[in-house]
Amino acid sequence: MNAAIQEYNDSQTPSDKEICDQLAQIITQNLPNAENKIWHAHPVWFLDGNPIARYSKLKNAVRLLFWSGQSFDEEKLLDEGSFKAAESRYTDLVQINKDDLERWLKKAQEIQWDYKNLIKRKGVLIRLK
């Protein structure tokens, strides 16, 4: 795991660290060609420079976010923001369903909106895949 991401995880409470470590492990295993780093203070995975997935600590949960998640047609993912992102929130390690997460990560590779060029396109998203 990226040392900066491990440092991020280690800075969480013990229960949130477990959630973050599990998410990082599953994401990294299922996105083997993705670059991962801390971006805007949170762990993020990128494919060809395009952000795919991230997690972040909220006040009362750890949020897993997929930038193109609204296009996954998954009822367990909740819409987030005004673009195409969708999220799932965790307050306990047992809430992470590995099968769901692996399916979402597969869709994250197959369904992508071009967030990398969002500013260049003045807020207009174009589907890449």
A tleap script that builds the chain and sets N, CA, C and O, in Angstrom:
source leaprc.protein.ff14SB
mol = sequence {
  NMET ASN ALA ALA ILE GLN GLU TYR ASN ASP
  SER GLN THR PRO SER ASP LYS GLU ILE CYS
  ASP GLN LEU ALA GLN ILE ILE THR GLN ASN
  LEU PRO ASN ALA GLU ASN LYS ILE TRP HIE
  ALA HIE PRO VAL TRP PHE LEU ASP GLY ASN
  PRO ILE ALA ARG TYR SER LYS LEU LYS ASN
  ALA VAL ARG LEU LEU PHE TRP SER GLY GLN
  SER PHE ASP GLU GLU LYS LEU LEU ASP GLU
  GLY SER PHE LYS ALA ALA GLU SER ARG TYR
  THR ASP LEU VAL GLN ILE ASN LYS ASP ASP
  LEU GLU ARG TRP LEU LYS LYS ALA GLN GLU
  ILE GLN TRP ASP TYR LYS ASN LEU ILE LYS
  ARG LYS GLY VAL LEU ILE ARG LEU CLYS
}
set mol.1.N position { 0.853 -1.187 0.000 }
set mol.1.CA position { 0.000 0.000 0.000 }
set mol.1.C position { 0.892 1.240 0.000 }
set mol.1.O position { 1.959 1.258 0.613 }
set mol.2.N position { 0.441 2.248 -0.683 }
set mol.2.CA position { 1.111 3.548 -0.701 }
set mol.2.C position { 1.342 3.998 0.740 }
set mol.2.O position { 0.423 3.955 1.558 }
set mol.3.N position { 2.567 4.431 1.055 }
set mol.3.CA position { 2.916 4.823 2.424 }
set mol.3.C position { 2.062 5.982 2.930 }
set mol.3.O position { 1.696 6.013 4.105 }
set mol.4.N position { 1.744 6.927 2.064 }
set mol.4.CA position { 0.919 8.070 2.472 }
set mol.4.C position { -0.505 7.620 2.805 }
set mol.4.O position { -1.129 8.152 3.722 }
set mol.5.N position { -1.014 6.644 2.062 }
set mol.5.CA position { -2.347 6.120 2.351 }
set mol.5.C position { -2.326 5.363 3.677 }
set mol.5.O position { -3.254 5.488 4.476 }
set mol.6.N position { -1.278 4.581 3.915 }
set mol.6.CA position { -1.175 3.882 5.193 }
set mol.6.C position { -1.096 4.872 6.345 }
set mol.6.O position { -1.682 4.644 7.404 }
set mol.7.N position { -0.379 5.968 6.146 }
set mol.7.CA position { -0.300 7.012 7.173 }
set mol.7.C position { -1.683 7.627 7.436 }
set mol.7.O position { -2.049 7.880 8.584 }
set mol.8.N position { -2.441 7.862 6.366 }
set mol.8.CA position { -3.816 8.368 6.498 }
set mol.8.C position { -4.640 7.385 7.330 }
set mol.8.O position { -5.312 7.783 8.281 }
set mol.9.N position { -4.588 6.109 6.973 }
set mol.9.CA position { -5.349 5.093 7.692 }
set mol.9.C position { -4.934 5.027 9.162 }
set mol.9.O position { -5.779 4.931 10.052 }
set mol.10.N position { -3.623 5.080 9.403 }
set mol.10.CA position { -3.104 4.988 10.768 }
set mol.10.C position { -3.530 6.167 11.638 }
set mol.10.O position { -3.528 6.066 12.865 }
set mol.11.N position { -3.891 7.268 11.016 }
set mol.11.CA position { -4.291 8.454 11.778 }
set mol.11.C position { -5.754 8.405 12.242 }
set mol.11.O position { -6.210 9.296 12.958 }
set mol.12.N position { -6.481 7.366 11.832 }
set mol.12.CA position { -7.896 7.238 12.182 }
set mol.12.C position { -8.055 6.518 13.528 }
set mol.12.O position { -7.106 5.928 14.044 }
set mol.13.N position { -9.253 6.577 14.078 }
set mol.13.CA position { -9.543 5.799 15.287 }
set mol.13.C position { -9.381 4.317 14.951 }
set mol.13.O position { -9.439 3.957 13.775 }
set mol.14.N position { -9.183 3.450 15.935 }
set mol.14.CA position { -8.985 2.024 15.627 }
set mol.14.C position { -10.091 1.403 14.750 }
set mol.14.O position { -9.792 0.655 13.819 }
set mol.15.N position { -11.348 1.707 15.042 }
set mol.15.CA position { -12.422 1.101 14.232 }
set mol.15.C position { -12.451 1.683 12.817 }
set mol.15.O position { -12.690 0.949 11.857 }
set mol.16.N position { -12.213 2.989 12.673 }
set mol.16.CA position { -12.170 3.585 11.334 }
set mol.16.C position { -10.938 3.120 10.569 }
set mol.16.O position { -10.994 2.965 9.349 }
set mol.17.N position { -9.829 2.896 11.261 }
set mol.17.CA position { -8.621 2.382 10.617 }
set mol.17.C position { -8.889 1.005 10.020 }
set mol.17.O position { -8.433 0.712 8.915 }
set mol.18.N position { -9.619 0.163 10.735 }
set mol.18.CA position { -9.967 -1.164 10.198 }
set mol.18.C position { -10.752 -1.037 8.899 }
set mol.18.O position { -10.491 -1.750 7.930 }
set mol.19.N position { -11.713 -0.124 8.892 }
set mol.19.CA position { -12.526 0.104 7.692 }
set mol.19.C position { -11.635 0.596 6.559 }
set mol.19.O position { -11.699 0.069 5.449 }
set mol.20.N position { -10.811 1.595 6.826 }
set mol.20.CA position { -9.931 2.171 5.800 }
set mol.20.C position { -8.951 1.134 5.265 }
set mol.20.O position { -8.740 1.046 4.055 }
set mol.21.N position { -8.349 0.346 6.158 }
set mol.21.CA position { -7.404 -0.688 5.717 }
set mol.21.C position { -8.093 -1.712 4.824 }
set mol.21.O position { -7.535 -2.130 3.809 }
set mol.22.N position { -9.298 -2.116 5.197 }
set mol.22.CA position { -10.039 -3.103 4.390 }
set mol.22.C position { -10.398 -2.522 3.026 }
set mol.22.O position { -10.232 -3.187 2.004 }
set mol.23.N position { -10.890 -1.285 3.006 }
set mol.23.CA position { -11.226 -0.653 1.730 }
set mol.23.C position { -9.990 -0.539 0.848 }
set mol.23.O position { -10.040 -0.874 -0.336 }
set mol.24.N position { -8.892 -0.075 1.410 }
set mol.24.CA position { -7.658 0.083 0.629 }
set mol.24.C position { -7.194 -1.244 0.047 }
set mol.24.O position { -6.786 -1.309 -1.113 }
set mol.25.N position { -7.254 -2.296 0.847 }
set mol.25.CA position { -6.823 -3.611 0.382 }
set mol.25.C position { -7.692 -4.105 -0.780 }
set mol.25.O position { -7.171 -4.564 -1.796 }
set mol.26.N position { -8.996 -4.010 -0.629 }
set mol.26.CA position { -9.905 -4.508 -1.672 }
set mol.26.C position { -9.799 -3.650 -2.929 }
set mol.26.O position { -9.786 -4.181 -4.040 }
set mol.27.N position { -9.725 -2.353 -2.769 }
set mol.27.CA position { -9.611 -1.468 -3.935 }
set mol.27.C position { -8.313 -1.747 -4.677 }
set mol.27.O position { -8.320 -1.886 -5.901 }
set mol.28.N position { -7.204 -1.831 -3.959 }
set mol.28.CA position { -5.902 -2.062 -4.590 }
set mol.28.C position { -5.865 -3.406 -5.307 }
set mol.28.O position { -5.315 -3.505 -6.404 }
set mol.29.N position { -6.443 -4.445 -4.700 }
set mol.29.CA position { -6.476 -5.772 -5.332 }
set mol.29.C position { -7.299 -5.777 -6.614 }
set mol.29.O position { -6.965 -6.478 -7.570 }
set mol.30.N position { -8.368 -5.000 -6.632 }
set mol.30.CA position { -9.282 -5.016 -7.770 }
set mol.30.C position { -8.990 -3.951 -8.817 }
set mol.30.O position { -9.562 -3.980 -9.906 }
set mol.31.N position { -8.119 -3.023 -8.502 }
set mol.31.CA position { -7.654 -2.025 -9.474 }
set mol.31.C position { -6.130 -2.085 -9.544 }
set mol.31.O position { -5.454 -1.113 -9.207 }
set mol.32.N position { -5.582 -3.231 -9.985 }
set mol.32.CA position { -4.126 -3.418 -9.931 }
set mol.32.C position { -3.332 -2.436 -10.790 }
set mol.32.O position { -2.156 -2.195 -10.514 }
set mol.33.N position { -3.943 -1.872 -11.815 }
set mol.33.CA position { -3.240 -0.939 -12.690 }
set mol.33.C position { -3.466 0.516 -12.315 }
set mol.33.O position { -3.022 1.421 -13.022 }
set mol.34.N position { -4.153 0.741 -11.210 }
set mol.34.CA position { -4.473 2.114 -10.806 }
set mol.34.C position { -3.332 2.733 -10.018 }
set mol.34.O position { -2.650 2.076 -9.231 }
set mol.35.N position { -3.153 4.011 -10.258 }
set mol.35.CA position { -2.259 4.807 -9.415 }
set mol.35.C position { -3.057 5.157 -8.172 }
set mol.35.O position { -4.248 5.459 -8.260 }
set mol.36.N position { -2.407 5.120 -7.012 }
set mol.36.CA position { -3.104 5.543 -5.798 }
set mol.36.C position { -2.221 6.480 -5.008 }
set mol.36.O position { -1.008 6.294 -4.913 }
set mol.37.N position { -2.859 7.497 -4.438 }
set mol.37.CA position { -2.121 8.515 -3.692 }
set mol.37.C position { -3.107 9.326 -2.853 }
set mol.37.O position { -4.323 9.191 -2.990 }
set mol.38.N position { -2.560 10.159 -1.995 }
set mol.38.CA position { -3.380 11.111 -1.268 }
set mol.38.C position { -3.596 12.302 -2.193 }
set mol.38.O position { -2.641 12.903 -2.685 }
set mol.39.N position { -4.848 12.629 -2.418 }
set mol.39.CA position { -5.212 13.736 -3.316 }
set mol.39.C position { -6.287 14.538 -2.607 }
set mol.39.O position { -7.309 13.985 -2.201 }
set mol.40.N position { -6.070 15.815 -2.457 }
set mol.40.CA position { -6.983 16.667 -1.697 }
set mol.40.C position { -7.261 16.061 -0.318 }
set mol.40.O position { -8.397 16.050 0.156 }
set mol.41.N position { -6.200 15.561 0.306 }
set mol.41.CA position { -6.186 15.045 1.686 }
set mol.41.C position { -6.863 13.683 1.877 }
set mol.41.O position { -7.080 13.267 3.015 }
set mol.42.N position { -7.206 12.972 0.774 }
set mol.42.CA position { -7.877 11.678 0.899 }
set mol.42.C position { -7.249 10.649 -0.040 }
set mol.42.O position { -6.718 11.016 -1.088 }
set mol.43.N position { -7.302 9.362 0.323 }
set mol.43.CA position { -6.812 8.311 -0.570 }
set mol.43.C position { -7.683 8.206 -1.823 }
set mol.43.O position { -8.906 8.088 -1.743 }
set mol.44.N position { -7.017 8.254 -2.988 }
set mol.44.CA position { -7.727 8.218 -4.271 }
set mol.44.C position { -7.001 7.258 -5.215 }
set mol.44.O position { -5.772 7.186 -5.222 }
set mol.45.N position { -7.785 6.521 -6.012 }
set mol.45.CA position { -7.257 5.631 -7.049 }
set mol.45.C position { -7.624 6.213 -8.405 }
set mol.45.O position { -8.758 6.640 -8.625 }
set mol.46.N position { -6.645 6.225 -9.319 }
set mol.46.CA position { -6.796 6.821 -10.651 }
set mol.46.C position { -6.477 5.779 -11.719 }
set mol.46.O position { -5.586 4.949 -11.540 }
set mol.47.N position { -7.208 5.830 -12.828 }
set mol.47.CA position { -6.873 5.074 -14.032 }
set mol.47.C position { -6.605 6.085 -15.132 }
set mol.47.O position { -7.478 6.883 -15.474 }
set mol.48.N position { -5.409 6.052 -15.682 }
set mol.48.CA position { -4.993 7.001 -16.726 }
set mol.48.C position { -5.250 8.445 -16.302 }
set mol.48.O position { -5.689 9.266 -17.107 }
set mol.49.N position { -4.975 8.746 -15.046 }
set mol.49.CA position { -5.123 10.109 -14.545 }
set mol.49.C position { -6.538 10.505 -14.186 }
set mol.49.O position { -6.763 11.616 -13.705 }
set mol.50.N position { -7.490 9.628 -14.406 }
set mol.50.CA position { -8.891 9.921 -14.117 }
set mol.50.C position { -9.245 9.330 -12.743 }
set mol.50.O position { -9.039 8.136 -12.525 }
set mol.51.N position { -9.773 10.143 -11.813 }
set mol.51.CA position { -10.112 9.603 -10.497 }
set mol.51.C position { -11.265 8.605 -10.598 }
set mol.51.O position { -12.269 8.851 -11.266 }
set mol.52.N position { -11.090 7.467 -9.911 }
set mol.52.CA position { -12.054 6.376 -9.989 }
set mol.52.C position { -12.770 6.175 -8.659 }
set mol.52.O position { -14.000 6.146 -8.602 }
set mol.53.N position { -11.983 6.037 -7.586 }
set mol.53.CA position { -12.553 5.736 -6.270 }
set mol.53.C position { -11.736 6.437 -5.193 }
set mol.53.O position { -10.548 6.710 -5.362 }
set mol.54.N position { -12.415 6.723 -4.069 }
set mol.54.CA position { -11.718 7.280 -2.917 }
set mol.54.C position { -12.513 6.952 -1.668 }
set mol.54.O position { -13.693 6.607 -1.727 }
set mol.55.N position { -11.840 7.068 -0.549 }
set mol.55.CA position { -12.571 7.036 0.717 }
set mol.55.C position { -12.085 8.190 1.565 }
set mol.55.O position { -10.975 8.695 1.398 }
set mol.56.N position { -12.955 8.593 2.485 }
set mol.56.CA position { -12.636 9.727 3.343 }
set mol.56.C position { -13.359 9.578 4.666 }
set mol.56.O position { -14.434 8.982 4.738 }
set mol.57.N position { -12.765 10.119 5.701 }
set mol.57.CA position { -13.367 10.079 7.027 }
set mol.57.C position { -14.308 11.256 7.185 }
set mol.57.O position { -13.901 12.412 7.067 }
set mol.58.N position { -15.551 10.957 7.450 }
set mol.58.CA position { -16.542 11.971 7.782 }
set mol.58.C position { -16.701 11.977 9.299 }
set mol.58.O position { -16.094 11.164 9.996 }
set mol.59.N position { -17.503 12.880 9.797 }
set mol.59.CA position { -17.687 12.986 11.238 }
set mol.59.C position { -18.150 11.666 11.865 }
set mol.59.O position { -17.657 11.268 12.921 }
set mol.60.N position { -19.094 10.996 11.210 }
set mol.60.CA position { -19.664 9.794 11.820 }
set mol.60.C position { -19.566 8.538 10.956 }
set mol.60.O position { -20.255 7.554 11.228 }
set mol.61.N position { -18.726 8.550 9.924 }
set mol.61.CA position { -18.613 7.387 9.042 }
set mol.61.C position { -17.370 7.522 8.158 }
set mol.61.O position { -16.740 8.577 8.085 }
set mol.62.N position { -17.046 6.422 7.496 }
set mol.62.CA position { -16.056 6.452 6.419 }
set mol.62.C position { -16.849 6.353 5.124 }
set mol.62.O position { -17.634 5.425 4.928 }
set mol.63.N position { -16.632 7.326 4.242 }
set mol.63.CA position { -17.373 7.363 2.981 }
set mol.63.C position { -16.509 6.804 1.853 }
set mol.63.O position { -15.381 7.250 1.644 }
set mol.64.N position { -17.042 5.837 1.139 }
set mol.64.CA position { -16.433 5.311 -0.076 }
set mol.64.C position { -17.152 5.973 -1.236 }
set mol.64.O position { -18.380 5.933 -1.308 }
set mol.65.N position { -16.406 6.580 -2.142 }
set mol.65.CA position { -17.014 7.313 -3.246 }
set mol.65.C position { -16.457 6.814 -4.578 }
set mol.65.O position { -15.255 6.598 -4.731 }
set mol.66.N position { -17.365 6.639 -5.532 }
set mol.66.CA position { -16.996 6.326 -6.905 }
set mol.66.C position { -17.393 7.513 -7.764 }
set mol.66.O position { -18.562 7.900 -7.778 }
set mol.67.N position { -16.444 8.095 -8.479 }
set mol.67.CA position { -16.731 9.290 -9.268 }
set mol.67.C position { -17.821 9.046 -10.300 }
set mol.67.O position { -18.624 9.940 -10.565 }
set mol.68.N position { -17.867 7.868 -10.884 }
set mol.68.CA position { -18.868 7.565 -11.921 }
set mol.68.C position { -19.975 6.661 -11.401 }
set mol.68.O position { -20.707 6.064 -12.191 }
set mol.69.N position { -20.107 6.554 -10.099 }
set mol.69.CA position { -20.992 5.592 -9.458 }
set mol.69.C position { -22.470 5.706 -9.783 }
set mol.69.O position { -23.182 4.703 -9.716 }
set mol.70.N position { -22.960 6.891 -10.132 }
set mol.70.CA position { -24.384 7.008 -10.469 }
set mol.70.C position { -24.726 6.228 -11.733 }
set mol.70.O position { -25.889 5.902 -11.970 }
set mol.71.N position { -23.728 5.934 -12.532 }
set mol.71.CA position { -23.949 5.182 -13.776 }
set mol.71.C position { -23.834 3.667 -13.574 }
set mol.71.O position { -23.992 2.906 -14.529 }
set mol.72.N position { -23.560 3.221 -12.345 }
set mol.72.CA position { -23.376 1.791 -12.082 }
set mol.72.C position { -24.699 1.045 -11.944 }
set mol.72.O position { -24.712 -0.185 -12.004 }
set mol.73.N position { -25.802 1.746 -11.762 }
set mol.73.CA position { -27.112 1.120 -11.555 }
set mol.73.C position { -27.066 0.161 -10.360 }
set mol.73.O position { -27.424 -1.013 -10.464 }
set mol.74.N position { -26.618 0.696 -9.229 }
set mol.74.CA position { -26.501 -0.076 -7.989 }
set mol.74.C position { -27.309 0.622 -6.903 }
set mol.74.O position { -27.003 1.755 -6.531 }
set mol.75.N position { -28.336 -0.045 -6.394 }
set mol.75.CA position { -29.217 0.601 -5.428 }
set mol.75.C position { -28.543 0.853 -4.078 }
set mol.75.O position { -28.999 1.713 -3.325 }
set mol.76.N position { -27.477 0.131 -3.755 }
set mol.76.CA position { -26.787 0.355 -2.485 }
set mol.76.C position { -25.857 1.571 -2.521 }
set mol.76.O position { -25.389 2.026 -1.477 }
set mol.77.N position { -25.593 2.094 -3.709 }
set mol.77.CA position { -24.797 3.319 -3.835 }
set mol.77.C position { -25.750 4.507 -3.900 }
set mol.77.O position { -26.706 4.507 -4.674 }
set mol.78.N position { -25.481 5.507 -3.088 }
set mol.78.CA position { -26.330 6.694 -3.027 }
set mol.78.C position { -25.702 7.836 -3.814 }
set mol.78.O position { -24.492 8.056 -3.746 }
set mol.79.N position { -26.525 8.555 -4.554 }
set mol.79.CA position { -26.038 9.696 -5.335 }
set mol.79.C position { -25.360 10.701 -4.426 }
set mol.79.O position { -25.810 10.952 -3.308 }
set mol.80.N position { -24.267 11.276 -4.921 }
set mol.80.CA position { -23.509 12.272 -4.172 }
set mol.80.C position { -23.166 13.427 -5.101 }
set mol.80.O position { -22.488 13.233 -6.111 }
set mol.81.N position { -23.620 14.605 -4.773 }
set mol.81.CA position { -23.271 15.789 -5.549 }
set mol.81.C position { -24.084 15.923 -6.824 }
set mol.81.O position { -25.039 15.187 -7.070 }
set mol.82.N position { -23.659 16.903 -7.629 }
set mol.82.CA position { -24.423 17.247 -8.831 }
set mol.82.C position { -23.848 16.627 -10.104 }
set mol.82.O position { -24.387 16.853 -11.188 }
set mol.83.N position { -22.773 15.857 -9.998 }
set mol.83.CA position { -22.207 15.211 -11.177 }
set mol.83.C position { -22.623 13.734 -11.189 }
set mol.83.O position { -23.809 13.443 -11.034 }
set mol.84.N position { -21.710 12.818 -11.362 }
set mol.84.CA position { -22.043 11.394 -11.505 }
set mol.84.C position { -21.579 10.534 -10.336 }
set mol.84.O position { -21.628 9.307 -10.428 }
set mol.85.N position { -21.136 11.136 -9.250 }
set mol.85.CA position { -20.580 10.379 -8.130 }
set mol.85.C position { -21.673 9.697 -7.312 }
set mol.85.O position { -22.812 10.161 -7.248 }
set mol.86.N position { -21.290 8.575 -6.686 }
set mol.86.CA position { -22.169 7.858 -5.769 }
set mol.86.C position { -21.312 7.302 -4.635 }
set mol.86.O position { -20.112 7.077 -4.794 }
set mol.87.N position { -21.950 7.088 -3.500 }
set mol.87.CA position { -21.207 6.724 -2.300 }
set mol.87.C position { -21.880 5.619 -1.504 }
set mol.87.O position { -23.056 5.301 -1.681 }
set mol.88.N position { -21.063 5.047 -0.611 }
set mol.88.CA position { -21.534 4.147 0.424 }
set mol.88.C position { -20.815 4.569 1.699 }
set mol.88.O position { -19.652 4.968 1.647 }
set mol.89.N position { -21.489 4.487 2.838 }
set mol.89.CA position { -20.884 4.901 4.114 }
set mol.89.C position { -20.817 3.716 5.063 }
set mol.89.O position { -21.700 2.858 5.090 }
set mol.90.N position { -19.735 3.696 5.844 }
set mol.90.CA position { -19.483 2.602 6.773 }
set mol.90.C position { -19.173 3.138 8.165 }
set mol.90.O position { -18.393 4.077 8.329 }
set mol.91.N position { -19.798 2.524 9.154 }
set mol.91.CA position { -19.509 2.847 10.546 }
set mol.91.C position { -18.929 1.643 11.281 }
set mol.91.O position { -18.520 1.753 12.437 }
set mol.92.N position { -18.895 0.489 10.605 }
set mol.92.CA position { -18.368 -0.738 11.202 }
set mol.92.C position { -17.807 -1.618 10.086 }
set mol.92.O position { -18.350 -1.665 8.982 }
set mol.93.N position { -16.735 -2.300 10.388 }
set mol.93.CA position { -16.070 -3.161 9.409 }
set mol.93.C position { -17.016 -4.202 8.812 }
set mol.93.O position { -16.912 -4.520 7.627 }
set mol.94.N position { -17.931 -4.732 9.611 }
set mol.94.CA position { -18.834 -5.794 9.123 }
set mol.94.C position { -19.803 -5.301 8.056 }
set mol.94.O position { -20.446 -6.113 7.391 }
set mol.95.N position { -19.921 -3.991 7.880 }
set mol.95.CA position { -20.823 -3.453 6.862 }
set mol.95.C position { -20.233 -3.550 5.457 }
set mol.95.O position { -20.963 -3.422 4.474 }
set mol.96.N position { -18.936 -3.774 5.350 }
set mol.96.CA position { -18.306 -3.871 4.036 }
set mol.96.C position { -18.643 -5.231 3.435 }
set mol.96.O position { -18.263 -6.272 3.971 }
set mol.97.N position { -19.353 -5.207 2.329 }
set mol.97.CA position { -19.691 -6.424 1.601 }
set mol.97.C position { -18.696 -6.550 0.449 }
set mol.97.O position { -18.767 -5.809 -0.532 }
set mol.98.N position { -17.779 -7.487 0.580 }
set mol.98.CA position { -16.700 -7.627 -0.400 }
set mol.98.C position { -17.237 -7.899 -1.807 }
set mol.98.O position { -16.697 -7.376 -2.781 }
set mol.99.N position { -18.281 -8.702 -1.925 }
set mol.99.CA position { -18.848 -8.991 -3.246 }
set mol.99.C position { -19.387 -7.724 -3.902 }
set mol.99.O position { -19.146 -7.481 -5.085 }
set mol.100.N position { -20.121 -6.914 -3.127 }
set mol.100.CA position { -20.622 -5.645 -3.657 }
set mol.100.C position { -19.464 -4.756 -4.084 }
set mol.100.O position { -19.459 -4.217 -5.190 }
set mol.101.N position { -18.494 -4.610 -3.208 }
set mol.101.CA position { -17.363 -3.727 -3.489 }
set mol.101.C position { -16.596 -4.181 -4.728 }
set mol.101.O position { -16.216 -3.350 -5.553 }
set mol.102.N position { -16.365 -5.464 -4.870 }
set mol.102.CA position { -15.657 -5.965 -6.050 }
set mol.102.C position { -16.469 -5.723 -7.329 }
set mol.102.O position { -15.904 -5.388 -8.370 }
set mol.103.N position { -17.775 -5.891 -7.247 }
set mol.103.CA position { -18.635 -5.620 -8.410 }
set mol.103.C position { -18.583 -4.137 -8.771 }
set mol.103.O position { -18.493 -3.791 -9.949 }
set mol.104.N position { -18.639 -3.256 -7.765 }
set mol.104.CA position { -18.568 -1.817 -8.016 }
set mol.104.C position { -17.225 -1.434 -8.631 }
set mol.104.O position { -17.168 -0.586 -9.521 }
set mol.105.N position { -16.155 -2.051 -8.164 }
set mol.105.CA position { -14.824 -1.742 -8.705 }
set mol.105.C position { -14.693 -2.224 -10.151 }
set mol.105.O position { -14.025 -1.583 -10.963 }
set mol.106.N position { -15.323 -3.340 -10.467 }
set mol.106.CA position { -15.332 -3.803 -11.866 }
set mol.106.C position { -16.070 -2.789 -12.737 }
set mol.106.O position { -15.611 -2.442 -13.825 }
set mol.107.N position { -17.212 -2.321 -12.250 }
set mol.107.CA position { -17.972 -1.314 -12.996 }
set mol.107.C position { -17.193 -0.004 -13.087 }
set mol.107.O position { -17.293 0.709 -14.085 }
set mol.108.N position { -16.422 0.313 -12.054 }
set mol.108.CA position { -15.634 1.552 -12.064 }
set mol.108.C position { -14.603 1.545 -13.188 }
set mol.108.O position { -14.232 2.602 -13.698 }
set mol.109.N position { -14.143 0.369 -13.571 }
set mol.109.CA position { -13.199 0.266 -14.695 }
set mol.109.C position { -13.924 0.325 -16.028 }
set mol.109.O position { -13.389 0.842 -17.009 }
set mol.110.N position { -15.138 -0.202 -16.065 }
set mol.110.CA position { -15.901 -0.294 -17.313 }
set mol.110.C position { -16.710 0.957 -17.624 }
set mol.110.O position { -16.990 1.243 -18.789 }
set mol.111.N position { -17.087 1.705 -16.591 }
set mol.111.CA position { -17.931 2.894 -16.747 }
set mol.111.C position { -17.182 4.084 -16.175 }
set mol.111.O position { -17.010 4.186 -14.960 }
set mol.112.N position { -16.740 4.977 -17.033 }
set mol.112.CA position { -15.982 6.132 -16.557 }
set mol.112.C position { -16.431 7.405 -17.253 }
set mol.112.O position { -16.629 7.451 -18.467 }
set mol.113.N position { -16.583 8.435 -16.434 }
set mol.113.CA position { -16.807 9.785 -16.923 }
set mol.113.C position { -15.490 10.533 -16.786 }
set mol.113.O position { -14.710 10.248 -15.877 }
set mol.114.N position { -15.234 11.477 -17.668 }
set mol.114.CA position { -13.945 12.176 -17.740 }
set mol.114.C position { -13.857 13.321 -16.719 }
set mol.114.O position { -14.096 14.486 -17.035 }
set mol.115.N position { -13.510 12.945 -15.499 }
set mol.115.CA position { -13.316 13.958 -14.454 }
set mol.115.C position { -11.963 14.643 -14.591 }
set mol.115.O position { -11.780 15.771 -14.133 }
set mol.116.N position { -11.018 13.958 -15.222 }
set mol.116.CA position { -9.674 14.515 -15.383 }
set mol.116.C position { -9.714 15.852 -16.130 }
set mol.116.O position { -8.917 16.743 -15.839 }
set mol.117.N position { -10.620 15.996 -17.075 }
set mol.117.CA position { -10.704 17.203 -17.898 }
set mol.117.C position { -11.932 18.052 -17.594 }
set mol.117.O position { -12.346 18.858 -18.427 }
set mol.118.N position { -12.513 17.883 -16.424 }
set mol.118.CA position { -13.742 18.591 -16.060 }
set mol.118.C position { -13.552 20.110 -16.075 }
set mol.118.O position { -14.404 20.837 -16.585 }
set mol.119.N position { -12.461 20.578 -15.527 }
set mol.119.CA position { -12.217 22.030 -15.493 }
set mol.119.C position { -11.954 22.555 -16.903 }
set mol.119.O position { -12.474 23.600 -17.292 }
set mol.120.N position { -11.153 21.830 -17.652 }
set mol.120.CA position { -10.857 22.232 -19.032 }
set mol.120.C position { -12.129 22.326 -19.870 }
set mol.120.O position { -12.240 23.167 -20.762 }
set mol.121.N position { -13.084 21.452 -19.570 }
set mol.121.CA position { -14.349 21.448 -20.321 }
set mol.121.C position { -15.411 22.302 -19.646 }
set mol.121.O position { -16.594 22.213 -19.976 }
set mol.122.N position { -14.983 23.128 -18.703 }
set mol.122.CA position { -15.871 24.070 -18.015 }
set mol.122.C position { -17.086 23.385 -17.365 }
set mol.122.O position { -18.220 23.847 -17.495 }
set mol.123.N position { -16.818 22.275 -16.663 }
set mol.123.CA position { -17.871 21.595 -15.913 }
set mol.123.C position { -18.720 20.631 -16.701 }
set mol.123.O position { -19.703 20.106 -16.179 }
set mol.124.N position { -18.363 20.385 -17.952 }
set mol.124.CA position { -19.120 19.441 -18.783 }
set mol.124.C position { -18.452 18.078 -18.705 }
set mol.124.O position { -17.277 17.934 -19.043 }
set mol.125.N position { -19.207 17.076 -18.258 }
set mol.125.CA position { -18.694 15.706 -18.186 }
set mol.125.C position { -18.981 14.962 -19.481 }
set mol.125.O position { -20.070 15.060 -20.045 }
set mol.126.N position { -17.985 14.220 -19.938 }
set mol.126.CA position { -18.126 13.393 -21.125 }
set mol.126.C position { -17.806 11.947 -20.718 }
set mol.126.O position { -16.820 11.687 -20.028 }
set mol.127.N position { -18.646 11.031 -21.155 }
set mol.127.CA position { -18.413 9.634 -20.814 }
set mol.127.C position { -17.249 9.083 -21.633 }
set mol.127.O position { -17.203 9.231 -22.855 }
set mol.128.N position { -16.307 8.442 -20.929 }
set mol.128.CA position { -15.165 7.822 -21.592 }
set mol.128.C position { -15.468 6.381 -21.984 }
set mol.128.O position { -15.095 5.933 -23.068 }
set mol.129.N position { -16.141 5.664 -21.102 }
set mol.129.CA position { -16.436 4.240 -21.318 }
set mol.129.C position { -17.854 3.960 -20.916 }
set mol.129.O position { -18.311 2.821 -21.017 }
savepdb mol mol.pdb
quit
